[in-house]
Protein backbone atom coordinates (compact mmCIF):
# COMPACT_ATOMS: atom_id res chain seq x y z
CA UNK A 1 0.00 0.00 0.00
CA UNK A 2 1.49 3.37 -0.95
CA UNK A 3 2.31 5.80 1.83
CA UNK A 4 -0.44 8.42 2.25
CA UNK A 5 0.94 11.90 2.74
CA UNK A 6 -1.07 14.51 4.60
CA UNK A 7 -2.23 17.36 2.47
CA UNK A 8 -1.44 20.93 3.54
CA UNK A 9 -5.12 21.51 4.33
CA UNK A 10 -5.31 18.49 6.63
CA UNK A 11 -2.06 19.47 8.34
CA UNK A 12 -3.30 23.01 8.92
CA UNK A 13 -6.63 21.70 10.23
CA UNK A 14 -4.90 19.31 12.67
CA UNK A 15 -2.57 22.08 13.80
CA UNK A 16 -5.56 24.38 14.33
CA UNK A 17 -7.32 21.78 16.48
CA UNK A 18 -4.15 21.32 18.51
CA UNK A 19 -3.88 25.04 19.13
CA UNK A 20 -7.54 25.17 20.18
CA UNK A 21 -7.05 22.34 22.68
CA UNK A 22 -4.01 24.07 24.16
CA UNK A 23 -5.90 27.36 24.44
CA UNK A 24 -8.84 25.62 26.14
CA UNK A 25 -6.51 23.89 28.62
CA UNK A 26 -4.70 27.17 29.32
CA UNK A 27 -8.01 28.95 29.86
CA UNK A 28 -9.15 26.22 32.28
CA UNK A 29 -5.93 26.58 34.29
CA UNK A 30 -6.26 30.38 34.42
CA UNK A 31 -9.92 30.24 35.46
CA UNK A 32 -9.20 27.57 38.10
CA UNK A 33 -6.33 29.62 39.53
CA UNK A 34 -8.58 32.69 39.67
CA UNK A 35 -11.33 30.74 41.45
CA UNK A 36 -8.85 29.38 44.00
CA UNK A 37 -7.41 32.83 44.71
CA UNK A 38 -10.87 34.37 45.06
CA UNK A 39 -12.31 31.49 47.12
CA UNK A 40 -12.53 33.68 50.22
CA UNK A 41 -15.11 35.98 48.62
CA UNK A 42 -16.70 33.45 46.25
CA UNK A 43 -17.64 30.96 48.97
CA UNK A 44 -20.02 33.24 50.96
CA UNK A 45 -21.52 34.57 47.72
CA UNK A 46 -22.22 31.03 46.51
CA UNK A 47 -23.71 30.15 49.89
CA UNK A 48 -25.97 33.20 49.69
CA UNK A 49 -27.04 32.29 46.14
CA UNK A 50 -27.97 28.73 47.07
CA UNK A 51 -29.80 29.82 50.24
CA UNK A 52 -31.74 32.30 48.14
CA UNK A 53 -32.69 29.65 45.56
CA UNK A 54 -34.40 27.66 48.30
CA UNK A 55 -35.92 30.73 50.01
CA UNK A 56 -37.40 32.00 46.74
CA UNK A 57 -39.71 28.96 46.55
CA UNK A 58 -41.89 29.94 49.56
CA UNK A 59 -41.82 33.51 48.27
CA UNK A 60 -43.35 32.37 44.97
CA UNK A 61 -45.86 30.21 46.88
CA UNK A 62 -46.98 33.12 49.06
CA UNK A 63 -47.31 35.52 46.13
CA UNK A 64 -48.73 33.10 43.57
CA UNK A 65 -51.05 30.53 45.13
CA UNK A 66 -51.88 32.33 48.37
CA UNK A 67 -52.13 35.82 46.90
CA UNK A 68 -50.09 37.51 49.63
CA UNK A 69 -48.91 41.02 48.65
CA UNK A 70 -45.30 41.13 47.50
CA UNK A 71 -43.91 43.22 50.34
CA UNK A 72 -45.63 41.12 53.03
CA UNK A 73 -44.44 37.85 51.43
CA UNK A 74 -40.93 39.29 51.17
CA UNK A 75 -40.92 40.27 54.85
CA UNK A 76 -42.16 36.80 55.89
CA UNK A 77 -39.50 34.97 53.84
CA UNK A 78 -36.71 37.30 54.98
CA UNK A 79 -37.75 36.95 58.61
CA UNK A 80 -37.85 33.14 58.36
CA UNK A 81 -34.48 32.98 56.55
CA UNK A 82 -32.67 35.39 58.85
CA UNK A 83 -34.28 34.06 62.03
CA UNK A 84 -33.60 30.44 61.11
CA UNK A 85 -29.96 31.07 60.21
CA UNK A 86 -29.26 33.16 63.31
CA UNK A 87 -31.03 30.61 65.51
CA UNK A 88 -28.97 27.74 64.09
CA UNK A 89 -25.77 29.76 64.50
CA UNK A 90 -26.59 30.51 68.14
CA UNK A 91 -27.46 26.87 68.83
CA UNK A 92 -24.21 25.62 67.28
CA UNK A 93 -22.10 28.01 69.33
CA UNK A 94 -23.92 27.02 72.53
CA UNK A 95 -23.61 23.32 71.73
CA UNK A 96 -19.87 23.63 71.09
CA UNK A 97 -19.47 25.34 74.46
CA UNK A 98 -21.52 22.63 76.20
CA UNK A 99 -19.62 19.73 74.65
CA UNK A 100 -16.11 20.93 75.47
CA UNK A 101 -16.24 20.21 79.26
CA UNK A 102 -17.39 16.66 78.50
CA UNK A 103 -14.43 15.81 76.26
CA UNK A 104 -12.14 14.44 79.02
CA UNK A 105 -14.89 12.01 80.05
CA UNK A 106 -15.40 10.94 76.43
CA UNK A 107 -11.65 10.43 75.99
CA UNK A 108 -11.58 8.20 79.07
CA UNK A 109 -14.51 6.19 77.73
CA UNK A 110 -12.76 5.78 74.36
CA UNK A 111 -9.64 4.50 76.13
CA UNK A 112 -11.70 1.91 78.01
CA UNK A 113 -13.47 0.72 74.86
CA UNK A 114 -10.25 0.56 72.83
CA UNK A 115 -8.35 -1.28 75.57
CA UNK A 116 -11.13 -3.84 76.03
CA UNK A 117 -11.30 -4.43 72.28
CA UNK A 118 -7.50 -4.88 72.03
CA UNK A 119 -7.43 -7.27 74.96
CA UNK A 120 -10.26 -9.28 73.42
CA UNK A 121 -8.36 -9.53 70.14
CA UNK A 122 -5.16 -10.49 71.98
CA UNK A 123 -7.07 -13.16 73.87
CA UNK A 124 -8.00 -14.77 70.55
CA UNK A 125 -4.32 -15.40 69.78
CA UNK A 126 -3.39 -12.32 67.73
CA UNK A 127 0.14 -11.11 68.53
CA UNK A 128 -0.41 -7.46 69.48
CA UNK A 129 0.76 -5.20 72.27
CA UNK A 130 -2.27 -3.33 73.68
CA UNK A 131 -0.11 -0.97 75.77
CA UNK A 132 1.96 0.12 72.77
CA UNK A 133 -1.16 0.70 70.67
CA UNK A 134 -2.74 2.70 73.50
CA UNK A 135 0.36 4.90 73.77
CA UNK A 136 0.20 5.55 70.03
CA UNK A 137 -3.51 6.34 70.27
CA UNK A 138 -2.85 8.90 72.99
CA UNK A 139 -0.81 11.00 70.55
CA UNK A 140 -4.05 12.55 69.37
CA UNK A 141 -6.72 14.07 71.57
CA UNK A 142 -10.38 14.74 70.97
CA UNK A 143 -9.83 18.20 72.45
CA UNK A 144 -7.48 19.05 69.59
CA UNK A 145 -10.18 18.23 67.05
CA UNK A 146 -12.74 20.08 69.16
CA UNK A 147 -10.61 23.23 69.04
CA UNK A 148 -10.47 22.96 65.27
CA UNK A 149 -14.25 22.52 65.10
CA UNK A 150 -14.83 25.50 67.40
CA UNK A 151 -12.56 27.69 65.29
CA UNK A 152 -14.36 26.52 62.14
CA UNK A 153 -17.74 27.36 63.65
CA UNK A 154 -16.43 30.80 64.66
CA UNK A 155 -15.25 31.42 61.10
CA UNK A 156 -18.61 30.35 59.71
CA UNK A 157 -20.42 32.68 62.10
CA UNK A 158 -18.16 35.54 61.03
CA UNK A 159 -19.22 35.04 57.40
CA UNK A 160 -22.84 34.38 58.37
CA UNK A 161 -23.83 38.04 58.56
CA UNK A 162 -22.38 38.73 55.11
CA UNK A 163 -24.08 35.64 53.67
CA UNK A 164 -27.43 36.65 55.17
CA UNK A 165 -27.08 40.24 53.94
CA UNK A 166 -26.38 39.09 50.37
CA UNK A 167 -29.19 36.52 50.60
CA UNK A 168 -31.63 39.22 51.71
CA UNK A 169 -30.80 41.42 48.72
CA UNK A 170 -31.03 38.46 46.30
CA UNK A 171 -34.43 37.47 47.70
CA UNK A 172 -35.60 41.09 47.54
CA UNK A 173 -34.63 41.20 43.85
CA UNK A 174 -36.19 37.82 43.09
CA UNK A 175 -39.45 39.05 41.62
CA UNK A 176 -37.89 41.62 39.29
CA UNK A 177 -34.73 39.71 38.38
CA UNK A 178 -36.26 37.41 35.70
CA UNK A 179 -37.68 40.44 33.86
CA UNK A 180 -34.25 42.12 33.95
CA UNK A 181 -32.61 38.97 32.57
CA UNK A 182 -35.15 38.75 29.73
CA UNK A 183 -34.36 42.32 28.72
CA UNK A 184 -30.58 42.04 29.21
CA UNK A 185 -30.12 38.59 27.62
CA UNK A 186 -33.13 37.93 25.37
CA UNK A 187 -31.41 35.24 23.30
CA UNK A 188 -30.23 33.23 26.32
CA UNK A 189 -33.53 33.51 28.17
CA UNK A 190 -35.61 32.60 25.13
CA UNK A 191 -33.65 29.38 24.75
CA UNK A 192 -33.06 26.72 27.36
CA UNK A 193 -29.64 27.90 28.60
CA UNK A 194 -30.09 30.12 31.64
CA UNK A 195 -33.53 28.73 32.43
CA UNK A 196 -32.11 25.19 32.38
CA UNK A 197 -29.30 26.18 34.75
CA UNK A 198 -31.69 27.72 37.27
CA UNK A 199 -34.23 24.89 37.03
CA UNK A 200 -31.73 22.05 37.42
CA UNK A 201 -29.82 23.65 40.28
CA UNK A 202 -33.05 24.57 42.07
CA UNK A 203 -34.44 21.06 41.56
CA UNK A 204 -31.29 19.48 42.96
CA UNK A 205 -31.16 21.79 45.99
CA UNK A 206 -34.83 21.35 46.83
CA UNK A 207 -34.78 17.55 46.49
CA UNK A 208 -31.53 17.13 48.42
CA UNK A 209 -32.82 19.44 51.16
CA UNK A 210 -36.01 17.40 51.47
CA UNK A 211 -34.06 14.13 51.64
CA UNK A 212 -31.65 15.57 54.21
CA UNK A 213 -34.58 16.65 56.37
CA UNK A 214 -35.89 13.06 56.27
CA UNK A 215 -32.45 11.76 57.26
CA UNK A 216 -32.18 14.29 60.08
CA UNK A 217 -35.60 13.31 61.46
CA UNK A 218 -34.70 9.60 61.32
CA UNK A 219 -31.43 10.27 63.16
CA UNK A 220 -33.13 12.43 65.79
CA UNK A 221 -35.68 9.69 66.51
CA UNK A 222 -32.90 7.07 66.70
CA UNK A 223 -30.75 9.22 69.02
CA UNK A 224 -33.68 9.86 71.37
CA UNK A 225 -34.71 6.18 71.37
CA UNK A 226 -31.17 4.87 71.98
CA UNK A 227 -30.31 7.61 74.47
CA UNK A 228 -27.53 9.34 72.53
CA UNK A 229 -26.97 12.89 73.86
CA UNK A 230 -27.08 16.05 71.70
CA UNK A 231 -29.69 14.46 69.43
CA UNK A 232 -30.61 17.71 67.67
CA UNK A 233 -26.98 18.69 67.10
CA UNK A 234 -26.12 15.29 65.62
CA UNK A 235 -29.23 15.40 63.44
CA UNK A 236 -28.26 18.84 62.17
CA UNK A 237 -24.75 17.60 61.35
CA UNK A 238 -26.28 14.69 59.43
CA UNK A 239 -28.52 17.14 57.56
CA UNK A 240 -25.57 19.43 56.79
CA UNK A 241 -22.96 16.80 55.84
CA UNK A 242 -25.29 14.97 53.47
CA UNK A 243 -25.07 17.88 51.05
CA UNK A 244 -21.66 16.40 50.23
CA UNK A 245 -22.40 13.42 47.94
CA UNK A 246 -21.31 9.96 49.15
CA UNK A 247 -18.42 11.15 51.34
CA UNK A 248 -20.65 13.34 53.49
CA UNK A 249 -23.09 10.50 54.12
CA UNK A 250 -20.26 8.16 55.16
CA UNK A 251 -18.69 10.74 57.51
CA UNK A 252 -22.07 11.59 59.06
CA UNK A 253 -22.92 7.93 59.65
CA UNK A 254 -19.53 7.15 61.20
CA UNK A 255 -19.80 10.23 63.43
CA UNK A 256 -23.22 9.26 64.80
CA UNK A 257 -22.17 5.62 65.35
CA UNK A 258 -18.98 6.76 67.10
CA UNK A 259 -20.92 9.03 69.48
CA UNK A 260 -23.35 6.18 70.18
CA UNK A 261 -20.40 3.89 70.92
CA UNK A 262 -18.79 6.35 73.34
CA UNK A 263 -21.99 7.17 75.21
CA UNK A 264 -24.02 3.93 75.00
CA UNK A 265 -21.49 1.17 74.41
CA UNK A 266 -21.36 -1.52 71.74
CA UNK A 267 -25.08 -2.25 71.87
CA UNK A 268 -26.04 1.35 71.18
CA UNK A 269 -23.43 1.59 68.43
CA UNK A 270 -24.76 -1.56 66.75
CA UNK A 271 -28.33 -0.28 66.90
CA UNK A 272 -27.27 3.09 65.46
CA UNK A 273 -25.27 1.38 62.70
CA UNK A 274 -28.37 -0.59 61.68
CA UNK A 275 -30.40 2.63 61.59
CA UNK A 276 -27.75 4.32 59.44
CA UNK A 277 -27.65 1.38 57.01
CA UNK A 278 -31.44 1.25 56.65
CA UNK A 279 -31.68 5.04 56.26
CA UNK A 280 -28.95 4.97 53.62
CA UNK A 281 -30.79 2.30 51.63
CA UNK A 282 -34.09 4.18 51.95
CA UNK A 283 -32.66 7.53 50.85
CA UNK A 284 -29.94 6.48 48.42
CA UNK A 285 -31.63 3.55 46.71
CA UNK A 286 -35.34 4.36 46.92
CA UNK A 287 -36.23 8.01 47.46
CA UNK A 288 -33.36 9.83 45.72
CA UNK A 289 -33.57 7.96 42.37
CA UNK A 290 -37.35 8.36 42.45
CA UNK A 291 -37.30 12.10 43.22
CA UNK A 292 -34.32 13.12 41.08
CA UNK A 293 -34.47 10.45 38.41
CA UNK A 294 -32.41 11.39 35.36
CA UNK A 295 -32.79 15.13 35.93
CA UNK A 296 -29.32 15.44 37.45
CA UNK A 297 -27.62 14.33 34.22
CA UNK A 298 -24.20 13.64 35.81
CA UNK A 299 -22.30 10.37 35.89
CA UNK A 300 -21.25 8.97 39.30
CA UNK A 301 -17.60 9.40 38.28
CA UNK A 302 -18.20 13.06 37.44
CA UNK A 303 -19.82 13.60 40.84
CA UNK A 304 -16.85 11.99 42.62
CA UNK A 305 -14.29 13.97 40.63
CA UNK A 306 -16.25 17.18 41.18
CA UNK A 307 -15.78 16.72 44.94
CA UNK A 308 -12.01 16.61 44.43
CA UNK A 309 -11.84 19.53 41.99
CA UNK A 310 -14.20 21.93 43.76
CA UNK A 311 -12.81 20.90 47.14
CA UNK A 312 -9.34 21.86 45.92
CA UNK A 313 -10.53 25.18 44.47
CA UNK A 314 -12.90 26.32 47.23
CA UNK A 315 -11.95 24.19 50.22
CA UNK A 316 -14.51 22.21 52.22
CA UNK A 317 -17.25 24.61 51.10
CA UNK A 318 -16.53 23.59 47.50
CA UNK A 319 -17.46 20.01 48.36
CA UNK A 320 -20.90 21.20 49.50
CA UNK A 321 -21.41 23.14 46.25
CA UNK A 322 -19.72 20.52 44.02
CA UNK A 323 -22.82 19.05 42.37
CA UNK A 324 -24.69 22.35 41.70
CA UNK A 325 -21.51 23.94 40.31
CA UNK A 326 -20.83 20.92 38.10
CA UNK A 327 -24.40 21.05 36.81
CA UNK A 328 -23.84 24.69 35.87
CA UNK A 329 -20.53 23.88 34.15
CA UNK A 330 -22.12 20.99 32.24
CA UNK A 331 -24.98 23.12 30.95
CA UNK A 332 -22.58 25.88 29.89
CA UNK A 333 -20.41 23.34 28.05
CA UNK A 334 -23.48 21.84 26.42
CA UNK A 335 -24.48 25.26 25.04
CA UNK A 336 -21.22 25.58 23.06
CA UNK A 337 -20.36 23.80 19.83
CA UNK A 338 -16.66 23.12 20.43
CA UNK A 339 -16.95 22.06 24.10
CA UNK A 340 -20.09 19.91 23.91
CA UNK A 341 -17.94 16.76 23.93
CA UNK A 342 -16.75 17.63 27.46
CA UNK A 343 -20.38 17.94 28.52
CA UNK A 344 -21.06 14.43 27.19
CA UNK A 345 -18.12 13.09 29.25
CA UNK A 346 -19.58 14.66 32.41
CA UNK A 347 -23.05 13.29 31.69
CA UNK A 348 -24.57 9.91 32.40
CA UNK A 349 -25.09 7.01 29.98
CA UNK A 350 -28.59 8.16 29.00
CA UNK A 351 -27.24 11.57 28.00
CA UNK A 352 -24.50 9.96 25.93
CA UNK A 353 -27.02 7.81 24.04
CA UNK A 354 -29.19 10.84 23.39
CA UNK A 355 -26.20 12.81 22.09
CA UNK A 356 -25.21 9.90 19.83
CA UNK A 357 -28.67 9.79 18.27
CA UNK A 358 -28.62 13.53 17.60
C-alpha positions in Angstrom: 0.0 0.0 0.0 1.5 3.4 -1.0 2.3 5.8 1.8 -0.4 8.4 2.3 0.9 11.9 2.7 -1.1 14.5 4.6 -2.2 17.4 2.5 -1.4 20.9 3.5 -5.1 21.5 4.3 -5.3 18.5 6.6 -2.1 19.5 8.3 -3.3 23.0 8.9 -6.6 21.7 10.2 -4.9 19.3 12.7 -2.6 22.1 13.8 -5.6 24.4 14.3 -7.3 21.8 16.5 -4.2 21.3 18.5 -3.9 25.0 19.1 -7.5 25.2 20.2 -7.1 22.3 22.7 -4.0 24.1 24.2 -5.9 27.4 24.4 -8.8 25.6 26.1 -6.5 23.9 28.6 -4.7 27.2 29.3 -8.0 28.9 29.9 -9.2 26.2 32.3 -5.9 26.6 34.3 -6.3 30.4 34.4 -9.9 30.2 35.5 -9.2 27.6 38.1 -6.3 29.6 39.5 -8.6 32.7 39.7 -11.3 30.7 41.5 -8.9 29.4 44.0 -7.4 32.8 44.7 -10.9 34.4 45.1 -12.3 31.5 47.1 -12.5 33.7 50.2 -15.1 36.0 48.6 -16.7 33.5 46.2 -17.6 31.0 49.0 -20.0 33.2 51.0 -21.5 34.6 47.7 -22.2 31.0 46.5 -23.7 30.1 49.9 -26.0 33.2 49.7 -27.0 32.3 46.1 -28.0 28.7 47.1 -29.8 29.8 50.2 -31.7 32.3 48.1 -32.7 29.7 45.6 -34.4 27.7 48.3 -35.9 30.7 50.0 -37.4 32.0 46.7 -39.7 29.0 46.5 -41.9 29.9 49.6 -41.8 33.5 48.3 -43.3 32.4 45.0 -45.9 30.2 46.9 -47.0 33.1 49.1 -47.3 35.5 46.1 -48.7 33.1 43.6 -51.1 30.5 45.1 -51.9 32.3 48.4 -52.1 35.8 46.9 -50.1 37.5 49.6 -48.9 41.0 48.7 -45.3 41.1 47.5 -43.9 43.2 50.3 -45.6 41.1 53.0 -44.4 37.9 51.4 -40.9 39.3 51.2 -40.9 40.3 54.9 -42.2 36.8 55.9 -39.5 35.0 53.8 -36.7 37.3 55.0 -37.8 36.9 58.6 -37.9 33.1 58.4 -34.5 33.0 56.6 -32.7 35.4 58.9 -34.3 34.1 62.0 -33.6 30.4 61.1 -30.0 31.1 60.2 -29.3 33.2 63.3 -31.0 30.6 65.5 -29.0 27.7 64.1 -25.8 29.8 64.5 -26.6 30.5 68.1 -27.5 26.9 68.8 -24.2 25.6 67.3 -22.1 28.0 69.3 -23.9 27.0 72.5 -23.6 23.3 71.7 -19.9 23.6 71.1 -19.5 25.3 74.5 -21.5 22.6 76.2 -19.6 19.7 74.7 -16.1 20.9 75.5 -16.2 20.2 79.3 -17.4 16.7 78.5 -14.4 15.8 76.3 -12.1 14.4 79.0 -14.9 12.0 80.0 -15.4 10.9 76.4 -11.6 10.4 76.0 -11.6 8.2 79.1 -14.5 6.2 77.7 -12.8 5.8 74.4 -9.6 4.5 76.1 -11.7 1.9 78.0 -13.5 0.7 74.9 -10.2 0.6 72.8 -8.4 -1.3 75.6 -11.1 -3.8 76.0 -11.3 -4.4 72.3 -7.5 -4.9 72.0 -7.4 -7.3 75.0 -10.3 -9.3 73.4 -8.4 -9.5 70.1 -5.2 -10.5 72.0 -7.1 -13.2 73.9 -8.0 -14.8 70.6 -4.3 -15.4 69.8 -3.4 -12.3 67.7 0.1 -11.1 68.5 -0.4 -7.5 69.5 0.8 -5.2 72.3 -2.3 -3.3 73.7 -0.1 -1.0 75.8 2.0 0.1 72.8 -1.2 0.7 70.7 -2.7 2.7 73.5 0.4 4.9 73.8 0.2 5.5 70.0 -3.5 6.3 70.3 -2.8 8.9 73.0 -0.8 11.0 70.5 -4.1 12.6 69.4 -6.7 14.1 71.6 -10.4 14.7 71.0 -9.8 18.2 72.4 -7.5 19.0 69.6 -10.2 18.2 67.1 -12.7 20.1 69.2 -10.6 23.2 69.0 -10.5 23.0 65.3 -14.2 22.5 65.1 -14.8 25.5 67.4 -12.6 27.7 65.3 -14.4 26.5 62.1 -17.7 27.4 63.7 -16.4 30.8 64.7 -15.2 31.4 61.1 -18.6 30.3 59.7 -20.4 32.7 62.1 -18.2 35.5 61.0 -19.2 35.0 57.4 -22.8 34.4 58.4 -23.8 38.0 58.6 -22.4 38.7 55.1 -24.1 35.6 53.7 -27.4 36.7 55.2 -27.1 40.2 53.9 -26.4 39.1 50.4 -29.2 36.5 50.6 -31.6 39.2 51.7 -30.8 41.4 48.7 -31.0 38.5 46.3 -34.4 37.5 47.7 -35.6 41.1 47.5 -34.6 41.2 43.8 -36.2 37.8 43.1 -39.4 39.0 41.6 -37.9 41.6 39.3 -34.7 39.7 38.4 -36.3 37.4 35.7 -37.7 40.4 33.9 -34.3 42.1 33.9 -32.6 39.0 32.6 -35.1 38.7 29.7 -34.4 42.3 28.7 -30.6 42.0 29.2 -30.1 38.6 27.6 -33.1 37.9 25.4 -31.4 35.2 23.3 -30.2 33.2 26.3 -33.5 33.5 28.2 -35.6 32.6 25.1 -33.7 29.4 24.7 -33.1 26.7 27.4 -29.6 27.9 28.6 -30.1 30.1 31.6 -33.5 28.7 32.4 -32.1 25.2 32.4 -29.3 26.2 34.7 -31.7 27.7 37.3 -34.2 24.9 37.0 -31.7 22.1 37.4 -29.8 23.7 40.3 -33.0 24.6 42.1 -34.4 21.1 41.6 -31.3 19.5 43.0 -31.2 21.8 46.0 -34.8 21.3 46.8 -34.8 17.5 46.5 -31.5 17.1 48.4 -32.8 19.4 51.2 -36.0 17.4 51.5 -34.1 14.1 51.6 -31.6 15.6 54.2 -34.6 16.6 56.4 -35.9 13.1 56.3 -32.5 11.8 57.3 -32.2 14.3 60.1 -35.6 13.3 61.5 -34.7 9.6 61.3 -31.4 10.3 63.2 -33.1 12.4 65.8 -35.7 9.7 66.5 -32.9 7.1 66.7 -30.7 9.2 69.0 -33.7 9.9 71.4 -34.7 6.2 71.4 -31.2 4.9 72.0 -30.3 7.6 74.5 -27.5 9.3 72.5 -27.0 12.9 73.9 -27.1 16.0 71.7 -29.7 14.5 69.4 -30.6 17.7 67.7 -27.0 18.7 67.1 -26.1 15.3 65.6 -29.2 15.4 63.4 -28.3 18.8 62.2 -24.7 17.6 61.3 -26.3 14.7 59.4 -28.5 17.1 57.6 -25.6 19.4 56.8 -23.0 16.8 55.8 -25.3 15.0 53.5 -25.1 17.9 51.0 -21.7 16.4 50.2 -22.4 13.4 47.9 -21.3 10.0 49.2 -18.4 11.1 51.3 -20.6 13.3 53.5 -23.1 10.5 54.1 -20.3 8.2 55.2 -18.7 10.7 57.5 -22.1 11.6 59.1 -22.9 7.9 59.7 -19.5 7.2 61.2 -19.8 10.2 63.4 -23.2 9.3 64.8 -22.2 5.6 65.3 -19.0 6.8 67.1 -20.9 9.0 69.5 -23.4 6.2 70.2 -20.4 3.9 70.9 -18.8 6.3 73.3 -22.0 7.2 75.2 -24.0 3.9 75.0 -21.5 1.2 74.4 -21.4 -1.5 71.7 -25.1 -2.3 71.9 -26.0 1.4 71.2 -23.4 1.6 68.4 -24.8 -1.6 66.7 -28.3 -0.3 66.9 -27.3 3.1 65.5 -25.3 1.4 62.7 -28.4 -0.6 61.7 -30.4 2.6 61.6 -27.7 4.3 59.4 -27.6 1.4 57.0 -31.4 1.2 56.7 -31.7 5.0 56.3 -28.9 5.0 53.6 -30.8 2.3 51.6 -34.1 4.2 51.9 -32.7 7.5 50.8 -29.9 6.5 48.4 -31.6 3.5 46.7 -35.3 4.4 46.9 -36.2 8.0 47.5 -33.4 9.8 45.7 -33.6 8.0 42.4 -37.4 8.4 42.4 -37.3 12.1 43.2 -34.3 13.1 41.1 -34.5 10.5 38.4 -32.4 11.4 35.4 -32.8 15.1 35.9 -29.3 15.4 37.4 -27.6 14.3 34.2 -24.2 13.6 35.8 -22.3 10.4 35.9 -21.2 9.0 39.3 -17.6 9.4 38.3 -18.2 13.1 37.4 -19.8 13.6 40.8 -16.9 12.0 42.6 -14.3 14.0 40.6 -16.3 17.2 41.2 -15.8 16.7 44.9 -12.0 16.6 44.4 -11.8 19.5 42.0 -14.2 21.9 43.8 -12.8 20.9 47.1 -9.3 21.9 45.9 -10.5 25.2 44.5 -12.9 26.3 47.2 -12.0 24.2 50.2 -14.5 22.2 52.2 -17.2 24.6 51.1 -16.5 23.6 47.5 -17.5 20.0 48.4 -20.9 21.2 49.5 -21.4 23.1 46.3 -19.7 20.5 44.0 -22.8 19.1 42.4 -24.7 22.4 41.7 -21.5 23.9 40.3 -20.8 20.9 38.1 -24.4 21.0 36.8 -23.8 24.7 35.9 -20.5 23.9 34.2 -22.1 21.0 32.2 -25.0 23.1 30.9 -22.6 25.9 29.9 -20.4 23.3 28.1 -23.5 21.8 26.4 -24.5 25.3 25.0 -21.2 25.6 23.1 -20.4 23.8 19.8 -16.7 23.1 20.4 -17.0 22.1 24.1 -20.1 19.9 23.9 -17.9 16.8 23.9 -16.8 17.6 27.5 -20.4 17.9 28.5 -21.1 14.4 27.2 -18.1 13.1 29.3 -19.6 14.7 32.4 -23.1 13.3 31.7 -24.6 9.9 32.4 -25.1 7.0 30.0 -28.6 8.2 29.0 -27.2 11.6 28.0 -24.5 10.0 25.9 -27.0 7.8 24.0 -29.2 10.8 23.4 -26.2 12.8 22.1 -25.2 9.9 19.8 -28.7 9.8 18.3 -28.6 13.5 17.6 
